């Protein structure tokens, strides 16, 4: 059973930066296909960044040029560097592989204007 633990969220002013981390434990873990999702208040969870295979990445249009997904295979850790944050980036951020694994508790990101 894979367990996912997200951290690094917080309260930040618009224009600021945060770096989220997702540590995975478990014997079967496909770090090369992981992604970051966020759920804003009253909205559905959406994919914001993902590894698409062969080291490639993809991003939601709303975060392109501002967010960067990366990973450390040795540490079973996926990161999300978020720059130039906007109030609309507010939400709970989760990592997962398309919902294949049990969802972690997420990490709250709040961007004030």
C-alpha contacts under 8 A as a table, 3 or more apart, distances in Angstrom:
res1	aa1	res2	aa2	distance
1	X	26	X	5.53
1	X	27	X	7.19
1	X	28	X	7.45
1	X	101	X	7.92
2	X	24	X	6.59
2	X	25	X	5.46
2	X	26	X	4.34
2	X	27	X	7.05
2	X	28	X	6.78
2	X	29	X	6.74
2	X	101	X	6.25
2	X	102	X	7.25
3	X	24	X	5.56
3	X	25	X	5.21
3	X	26	X	6.42
3	X	101	X	7.49
3	X	102	X	6.89
3	X	103	X	7.98
3	X	104	X	7.00
4	X	22	X	6.46
4	X	23	X	5.81
4	X	24	X	4.66
4	X	25	X	6.72
4	X	95	X	7.23
4	X	96	X	7.60
4	X	102	X	7.60
4	X	103	X	6.88
4	X	104	X	5.05
5	X	22	X	5.44
5	X	23	X	5.28
5	X	24	X	6.50
5	X	104	X	5.60
5	X	105	X	6.93
5	X	106	X	7.17
6	X	20	X	7.10
6	X	21	X	5.61
6	X	22	X	4.35
6	X	23	X	6.55
6	X	93	X	7.75
6	X	94	X	6.49
6	X	95	X	7.05
6	X	104	X	6.84
6	X	105	X	7.03
6	X	106	X	5.29
6	X	107	X	5.67
7	X	20	X	5.74
7	X	21	X	5.31
7	X	22	X	6.49
7	X	106	X	7.26
7	X	107	X	5.38
8	X	18	X	7.04
8	X	19	X	5.95
8	X	20	X	4.46
8	X	21	X	6.07
8	X	107	X	6.79
9	X	18	X	6.87
9	X	19	X	7.49
9	X	20	X	6.22
9	X	107	X	5.20
9	X	108	X	5.16
9	X	109	X	4.84
9	X	110	X	7.85
10	X	18	X	7.86
10	X	107	X	7.90
10	X	108	X	6.12
10	X	109	X	5.05
10	X	110	X	6.13
11	X	109	X	6.16
11	X	110	X	4.74
11	X	111	X	5.92
11	X	112	X	7.35
12	X	16	X	6.06
12	X	17	X	7.36
12	X	18	X	7.89
12	X	109	X	7.86
12	X	110	X	6.31
12	X	111	X	5.02
12	X	112	X	6.27
13	X	16	X	5.60
13	X	85	X	7.64
13	X	111	X	5.38
13	X	112	X	4.79
13	X	113	X	6.17
14	X	84	X	6.90
14	X	85	X	5.29
14	X	86	X	5.00
14	X	87	X	6.30
14	X	111	X	5.71
14	X	112	X	5.69
14	X	113	X	5.31
15	X	83	X	7.02
15	X	84	X	4.13
15	X	85	X	4.86
15	X	86	X	6.43
16	X	83	X	6.16
16	X	84	X	5.46
16	X	85	X	5.46
17	X	81	X	7.48
17	X	82	X	5.39
17	X	83	X	4.39
17	X	84	X	6.20
17	X	85	X	6.15
18	X	81	X	6.16
18	X	82	X	5.25
18	X	83	X	6.74
19	X	79	X	6.83
19	X	80	X	5.60
19	X	81	X	4.44
19	X	82	X	5.99
20	X	79	X	5.46
20	X	80	X	4.98
20	X	81	X	6.42
20	X	82	X	7.90
21	X	77	X	6.69
21	X	78	X	5.83
21	X	79	X	4.56
21	X	80	X	6.57
22	X	77	X	5.38
22	X	78	X	5.07
22	X	79	X	6.23
22	X	95	X	6.38
23	X	75	X	7.60
23	X	76	X	5.94
23	X	77	X	4.52
23	X	78	X	6.68
24	X	29	X	7.52
24	X	76	X	5.58
24	X	77	X	6.29
25	X	29	X	7.69
25	X	76	X	7.28
26	X	29	X	6.51
30	X	33	X	5.84
30	X	34	X	6.90
30	X	97	X	7.78
31	X	34	X	5.30
31	X	71	X	7.69
31	X	73	X	7.00
31	X	76	X	6.84
31	X	77	X	7.77
31	X	78	X	7.44
32	X	51	X	6.17
32	X	52	X	7.75
32	X	53	X	6.48
32	X	55	X	7.55
33	X	50	X	6.93
33	X	51	X	5.03
33	X	52	X	6.09
33	X	53	X	6.44
33	X	97	X	6.22
34	X	50	X	5.91
34	X	51	X	5.85
34	X	78	X	7.62
34	X	95	X	6.91
34	X	96	X	5.63
34	X	97	X	4.68
34	X	98	X	7.64
35	X	47	X	7.11
35	X	48	X	7.55
35	X	49	X	5.47
35	X	50	X	3.90
35	X	51	X	6.21
35	X	69	X	7.97
35	X	95	X	5.57
35	X	96	X	5.60
35	X	97	X	5.94
35	X	98	X	7.36
36	X	47	X	6.09
36	X	48	X	5.76
36	X	49	X	5.20
36	X	50	X	6.26
36	X	69	X	7.95
36	X	80	X	7.40
36	X	93	X	6.85
36	X	94	X	5.66
36	X	95	X	4.40
36	X	96	X	6.54
37	X	45	X	6.44
37	X	46	X	5.33
37	X	47	X	4.32
37	X	48	X	5.38
37	X	49	X	7.10
37	X	93	X	5.59
37	X	94	X	5.06
37	X	95	X	5.95
37	X	96	X	7.55
38	X	45	X	5.46
38	X	46	X	5.49
38	X	47	X	6.59
38	X	48	X	6.88
38	X	91	X	5.95
38	X	92	X	5.38
38	X	93	X	4.25
38	X	94	X	6.00
39	X	43	X	6.23
39	X	44	X	5.88
39	X	45	X	4.24
39	X	46	X	6.33
39	X	91	X	5.21
39	X	92	X	5.23
39	X	93	X	6.53
40	X	43	X	5.32
40	X	44	X	7.19
40	X	45	X	7.25
40	X	89	X	7.85
40	X	90	X	6.19
40	X	91	X	4.14
40	X	92	X	6.48
41	X	91	X	6.52
47	X	50	X	7.51
47	X	59	X	7.92
47	X	60	X	6.86
48	X	59	X	5.44
48	X	60	X	4.81
48	X	63	X	6.92
49	X	57	X	7.16
49	X	58	X	5.69
49	X	59	X	4.41
49	X	60	X	6.40
49	X	67	X	7.74
49	X	68	X	7.53
49	X	69	X	6.31
50	X	57	X	5.55
50	X	58	X	5.40
50	X	59	X	6.56
50	X	69	X	6.98
51	X	55	X	6.73
51	X	56	X	5.82
51	X	57	X	4.41
51	X	58	X	6.49
51	X	69	X	7.68
52	X	55	X	7.08
52	X	56	X	5.36
52	X	57	X	5.31
52	X	58	X	6.69
53	X	56	X	5.57
53	X	57	X	7.54
57	X	69	X	7.45
59	X	63	X	6.50
59	X	64	X	5.68
59	X	67	X	7.90
60	X	63	X	5.63
60	X	64	X	6.27
61	X	64	X	5.30
63	X	66	X	5.42
63	X	67	X	5.66
64	X	67	X	6.24
65	X	68	X	7.83
66	X	82	X	6.05
66	X	83	X	5.10
66	X	84	X	6.12
66	X	85	X	7.68
67	X	80	X	6.66
67	X	81	X	5.50
67	X	82	X	4.49
67	X	83	X	6.11
68	X	80	X	5.62
68	X	81	X	5.07
68	X	82	X	6.63
69	X	78	X	7.25
69	X	79	X	5.64
69	X	80	X	4.61
69	X	81	X	6.43
70	X	78	X	5.84
70	X	79	X	5.15
70	X	80	X	6.50
71	X	76	X	7.65
71	X	77	X	5.68
71	X	78	X	4.24
71	X	79	X	5.76
72	X	75	X	5.43
72	X	76	X	6.07
72	X	77	X	5.29
72	X	78	X	6.39
73	X	76	X	4.97
73	X	77	X	6.54
74	X	77	X	7.83
78	X	95	X	7.98
82	X	85	X	6.58
85	X	89	X	6.49
85	X	111	X	6.76
86	X	89	X	5.41
86	X	90	X	7.62
86	X	111	X	6.10
86	X	112	X	7.74
86	X	113	X	7.49
87	X	90	X	5.68
87	X	110	X	7.29
87	X	111	X	4.64
87	X	112	X	5.65
87	X	113	X	5.97
88	X	111	X	7.53
89	X	109	X	7.51
89	X	110	X	7.48
89	X	111	X	6.71
90	X	108	X	7.78
90	X	109	X	5.31
90	X	110	X	4.61
90	X	111	X	5.51
91	X	108	X	5.93
91	X	109	X	5.42
91	X	110	X	6.49
92	X	106	X	5.81
92	X	107	X	5.39
92	X	108	X	4.37
92	X	109	X	6.01
93	X	106	X	5.22
93	X	107	X	5.24
93	X	108	X	6.26
93	X	109	X	7.10
94	X	103	X	7.33
94	X	104	X	6.74
94	X	105	X	7.48
94	X	106	X	4.63
94	X	107	X	6.75
95	X	103	X	7.69
95	X	104	X	7.60
95	X	106	X	7.61
96	X	99	X	5.73
96	X	100	X	7.00
96	X	101	X	6.32
96	X	103	X	6.86
97	X	100	X	5.42
97	X	101	X	6.59
98	X	101	X	7.92
99	X	102	X	6.97
99	X	103	X	7.04
103	X	106	X	7.82
